[in-house]
Amino acid sequence: MVYYFVIGGDGQRYGPADIDALVQWACEGRLVGETTLIERGTDRQLRADSITAISVALQRLSGIAPPVTVEPRSDISREAPTMSVVPSPRPSAPPPPPPPSAQSAGSRSHQVLYDVSSRSRLAAGLLGIFLGGLGIHRFYLGYKGMGLLMLLLSLGLGTLTGGVTCSVVHLWGFIEGIVILSGGFKDADGRPLRS
């Protein structure tokens, strides 16, 4: 499945979202044709209306007639088949408006839609690499219980076992810092970290 990042009005990257989510947002009027999308993995930039499914949703929303389908007529003699043009059915009602929470948020509604953490991946990764043994990166990401455990293991038990536990916890934090920088961590609320 292909995922896309959406460039918001503030120039920041949000997502990733799949085609179904983007079509849903287009139907709700929260995504416009000029919105810039970036394909995850290839970093290829394109306009939202260049994707057929989104373009059709935007056309239906704006009232432009959807494409017609061509069906063969079977009620004519067996000579040469003729074709008749049958328009596609129009939706019976316009899509519902965006939820009130997104409308009241004004220009910051993209944060509600794309659900990206306010915590930085770079900051969390560097905290993990340099102060990971103390669990500081876990506190930063909202994992207070795990951060406290790492802190206690590093400070409390490390002195009792001759520093072996302390070294293991520091290695653990260092490895987690690298994993965070590679994008393998989310914050305590399950949201992807901001780039």
N, C-alpha and C positions, 0 to 999 in steps of 0.2 A: 504494500500500500504506500502511496506517495503522500508525504506530509509537506506542508508549506508553512513558512513563517510569514507573518503579516507585518508590514511596516506601518505603524500607527501614524496619526497626525502629528505626533511629537517627534517623529523620526526614529523611534526605538523599535526594536524587533520583538514581536510577540508570537507565541505559539510554541510548538508546532500544532497545526490543526489539519485534519484530513479533509477530503473533498466534501464529504457529507456535512461536516460542521460548517464549512465555508458556504455551501449552498443554503444551509439553514439561515446563516447570518445574512446572506443576500436577500432571502425571502422576507426576513424581518426588517430589512432596510438598514442593517447595521454595517453592511459592506457595499461599497460602490465600485463601479467599473474601473475607475482610475486607481484603485488601491494597488500598491505594489506588493507582490508576493515573491518569496524566495524559496525555491525548492530545497528541501532539506537533503543534504548529502552532496548536491552538485553546486549549490549557491547560485543557480540560474535565476535571474530576475525576470518577472513577467507581470503584466497587468492582470487583474482579476477577471476582466471580461474576455481575456484571451482563452480562458478555460471554458469549454462548451457548456458544461452543466451550470456554471455560474452565470454565463452570458444569457442562457435561456431563462434562468430564474430572474435576472435583472430585467429582461425584456418583458416577462409576464408582469412583473411588479410595476413597470412603467406604462403598461397598457398597450404595448406594441403587440400586434397579432403574432402568435407563435407560428412556427413553421407548419405547413400543410402536409397531410399524408396522402399518398396516391393509392387508391384501391381499384383492382380490376372489377368491371361490371360483369355480372354473370347473367343478367336478364336479357342480353342481346344474343342474337343467333350465333351459331358457331363459326361464322365467317372470320372476320378479323377482330380480335379482342380490342375493345376501346377502354380508355381509362377515364375515370372521373375524379375530379379533385374534391376531396372532402376536408373541410377545415377541422383542425384538432379542437376538441372541446376546450373552452376557456374555464378557468377556475371559477367556482361559484361565488367565492368571497375572497377579498384581499387577505393577505396574511395578517396575523395579529400584530399589534404594535409591540415594540421592545418592552421588556418588563420595566416597571417603575424605577427599580434600583438603577438600571442602566440609563434611563432618561434623566433622572435627577443628578447623576454623576457628571453630566455635561461633557466637557472635553476629556475627562479622565475615565470615561466609560469603557475605553479599550482595556483598562486594567481589570475590570470586572469580567469582560468577555474572554480574555485570553488567559487569565488566572496565572500570572507569572509572579514569582516571589519577589519581594523587595530586597532580598538578601543577594549579595554579589557572589558569584561562583569564584572569582579571582580572590576575593578577600577570604572566603571560607577555605579555599585550597591552600593559600599561604599560611593561614592560621594553623591548619592541619600539619603542614610541613614543618613549621618552625616551633609551634607551641602545642602540637598534637598530643604529646604525652600528658599535658595538663587538661586535655579535653576542651580547650577553649573553642575550637572549631565546632564542637557539638553544642556548646552553649549558644554560639552565634547562630546556628541553624535551628535552635529551638528544642533540641534534644537534651533537656536539662538533666534527666535521670542518668543517661549514658555519660554525659559530661561530668557529672558528680562522681560516678563510678570510676571513670578514668582518672580524675583528679585524686580520689582517695587511693587508688592503686598506685599511682605515681608517687605521691607524697607519703602516704601512710605505710603501705606494705613494702615499698621499695627499700626502706631503711632496714626492715626486719629480715629480709631475705638476701641481703648483701648486694642490692642493686639489680638483681636479675629481673625482678618484676618491673622495676622502673625502666629498664632497657627495653623490655618487651612492650610495655605500654607506649614508650616513645616511638618504637618501630611501628606499632599499630597506628598511631596518630599520623606518622609520616606517610604510610601507605594510604590511609584514608584521604590525606591531603592530595595525593596524586590522583586518586579515584575521583575526588571532587572536581579537580581541574579538568579531568577528561569527560565530565558531564554525567557521571554515574551516581550522583546524589541528588536528593530532593530535600526541601526543608521539612520541618516537623508537620506542616499542614499538607504535605504531599504535592506541593507546587514545584515546578522546575525552577532552578536558580537563574537569576538574571545574568546575562553574559557580560 
